[in-house]
């Protein structure tokens, strides 16, 4: 049933989406942008059904509400049906035609929802795009091994969350331990998100998911040097709200900067990991280098 409440809140979502300035994005990106605005214009229903009595700023607890009203805004025609991307399933791979000389570059991401935004960027830079979920399947590693006869640099994108913070480190460990990569020049860089990027861009960290005690303790140890709350997270969606050009602009600039000296060798990276330094910590992933904090 369409009510005045539906129309008012749907119009608010459409207005905020217009301010964000993306042709297509995620609803979580809209949520992060709304948090960033800090404007007291989010409409609240009053004592009578459908009556808007007051407004307030968006709270971190409003994620589910914004999802609901974003979908309603599409249903009522205030926003087109295709503006919000959806998380997919499975293993997505785009491999560009081989070029002579130089290093191969691959962008590995733990969330497939961003592939439509990142594919054109990767095509422009002749970089591979691989979406593998939070734990890459063995088939993805076998395919990577077959492609790695040429020197290869892997750039990793994942949320700063208890579920995803070790994505690049786990991938590096599995490459290091896989005999198919013996003697091959495969380098890995944790591109985003890391704690220093979140702090520099003043991204809000929002409540994370409940997990096991062991998982929570690993994440807590990782965040301890940065004085960040292990019960919270920052998602890649925040790059849409906090970086010029969104996540596509962020990756475009990073791919343009990649060179053969932009990351340490896989052996050096894994040496650091085995000492207990997690992905994104210090030089092990480039997180402490000024060149990776421009956004």
Long-range contacts (C-beta under 8 A, 24 or more apart in sequence): 2-76, 3-49, 3-50, 4-50, 4-51, 4-52, 5-43, 5-45, 5-49, 5-50, 5-51, 5-52, 6-72, 6-76, 7-76, 8-43, 8-52, 9-43, 9-69, 9-72, 9-73, 10-69, 10-72, 10-73, 10-76, 10-78, 11-73, 11-78, 12-41, 12-42, 12-43, 12-69, 13-66, 13-69, 13-70, 13-72, 13-73, 13-78, 13-79, 14-73, 14-78, 14-79, 17-70, 17-73, 17-79, 17-83, 20-240, 20-241, 22-240, 22-246, 23-83, 24-82, 24-83, 24-84, 24-85, 24-116, 24-117, 25-83, 25-84, 25-85, 25-117, 25-240, 25-246, 26-84, 26-85, 26-113, 26-114, 26-237, 26-240, 27-66, 27-67, 27-70, 27-71, 27-84, 28-63, 28-235, 28-237, 29-237, 29-238, 29-240, 29-241, 29-246, 30-66, 30-70, 30-84, 31-58, 31-62, 31-63, 31-66, 31-67, 31-237, 32-203, 32-204, 32-235, 32-237, 32-238, 32-240, 32-241, 32-242, 33-240, 33-241, 34-58, 34-62, 34-66, 35-60, 35-204, 35-206, 35-241, 36-204, 36-241, 36-242, 60-204, 60-206, 60-207, 61-207, 63-206, 85-113, 85-114, 85-116, 85-117, 86-113, 87-111, 87-112, 87-113, 88-112, 88-113, 88-115, 88-131, 91-130, 91-131, 91-132, 91-133, 91-137, 91-139, 91-140, 92-129, 92-130, 92-131, 93-128, 93-129, 93-130, 93-131, 93-140, 93-143, 94-119, 94-122, 94-123, 94-128, 94-129, 94-130, 95-128, 95-147, 96-122, 96-123, 96-126, 96-127, 96-128, 97-126, 98-150, 99-126, 102-260, 103-150, 103-151, 103-152, 103-153, 103-260, 104-128, 104-147, 104-148, 104-150, 104-151, 104-152, 104-153, 105-152, 105-153, 105-155, 105-255, 105-258, 106-130, 106-144, 106-147, 106-152, 106-153, 106-154, 106-155, 107-154, 107-155, 107-157, 107-191, 107-251, 107-255, 108-132, 108-136, 108-154, 108-155, 108-156, 108-157, 108-171, 109-156, 109-157, 109-158, 109-236, 110-134, 110-156, 110-157, 110-158, 110-159, 110-164, 110-167, 111-157, 111-158, 111-159, 111-236, 114-157, 114-236, 114-247, 117-246, 117-247, 117-248, 118-247, 118-248, 118-251, 120-248, 121-248, 121-251, 121-252, 121-255, 122-251, 122-255, 124-252, 125-252, 125-255, 125-256, 127-255, 134-158, 134-163, 134-164, 134-167, 135-170, 136-171, 136-174, 141-174, 141-175, 141-178, 141-180, 142-180, 144-175, 144-186, 145-178, 145-180, 145-181, 145-184, 148-181, 148-184, 148-185, 148-186, 149-184, 151-185, 151-186, 151-187, 151-260, 152-184, 152-185, 152-186, 152-187, 153-186, 153-187, 153-188, 153-189, 153-258, 153-260, 153-262, 153-263, 154-186, 154-187, 154-188, 154-189, 155-188, 155-189, 155-191, 155-254, 155-255, 155-258, 156-188, 156-189, 156-190, 156-191, 156-279, 157-191, 157-192, 157-193, 157-236, 157-247, 157-251, 158-190, 158-192, 158-193, 158-236, 159-193, 159-233, 159-234, 159-235, 159-236, 160-193, 160-194, 160-195, 160-198, 160-205, 160-233, 160-234, 160-235, 160-280, 161-208, 161-209, 161-219, 161-233, 161-234, 161-235, 162-208, 162-209, 162-211, 162-215, 162-216, 162-218, 162-219, 162-230, 162-233, 163-209, 163-211, 163-215, 165-219, 165-222, 165-278, 165-279, 165-280, 166-218, 166-222, 166-278, 166-279, 167-279, 168-279, 168-280, 168-285, 169-273, 169-278, 169-279, 172-266, 172-269, 172-270, 172-273, 172-279, 173-270, 173-273, 175-266, 176-266, 176-267, 176-270, 181-266, 185-265, 186-266, 187-263, 187-264, 187-265, 187-266, 187-269, 188-263, 188-266, 188-269, 188-285, 189-262, 189-263, 189-285, 189-286, 190-279, 190-280, 190-284, 190-285, 190-286, 190-287, 191-251, 191-254, 191-286, 191-292, 192-236, 192-239, 192-250, 193-234, 193-235, 193-236, 193-238, 193-239, 194-279, 194-280, 194-285, 194-287, 195-223, 195-225, 195-226, 195-228, 195-280, 195-287, 196-226, 196-280, 196-287, 196-288, 196-293, 197-287, 197-292, 197-293, 197-295, 198-228, 198-234, 198-238, 199-226, 200-293, 201-238, 201-242, 201-243, 201-295, 202-242, 203-234, 203-238, 203-242, 204-234, 204-238, 205-229, 205-232, 205-233, 205-234, 206-232, 206-233, 206-234, 206-235, 207-231, 207-232, 207-233, 208-232, 208-233, 209-233, 218-278, 221-278, 222-278, 222-280, 222-281, 225-281, 239-295, 242-295, 243-295, 244-295, 250-295, 253-294, 253-295, 254-292, 257-291, 262-286, 262-291
